[in-house]
Amino acid sequence: MKQPDVLRKQEDFTRLYKNGKSSGSRYLVLLYRKNGLPYNRKAFLASKKVGNSVCRNRARRLMKEAFRHTEEALPIGYDFLLIARHSILEVKEDSVEKSLRSVFSKTDLMR
């Protein structure tokens, strides 16, 4: 069964790229916008510029775990797209979480 809190449709991504706001840090880029739903939706991307499939999957795992730790402090009703930068491969999970928290605090989304 599909999870409702995951961004899947191309139109949602297009809307996020066109109308969303962005903020970046050393290890990742965040795009976000209100979605009008009673829950948050999220997606984690790592392009081929990040590396081979092993590297891309590690980057996504790092972002997912960091997001899981910060999720409770976020407001409800947003779409979040986290895009990995190549530098994410050189660090551990706690650095990615710290970077993610700083991105959210820059955007005033953290409670």
Summary of the structure (lengths in Angstrom):
residues: 111
radius of gyration: 13.2
end to end distance: 31.3
largest distance: 36.5
contacts: 322
relative contact order: 0.24
helix: 45%
strand: 22%
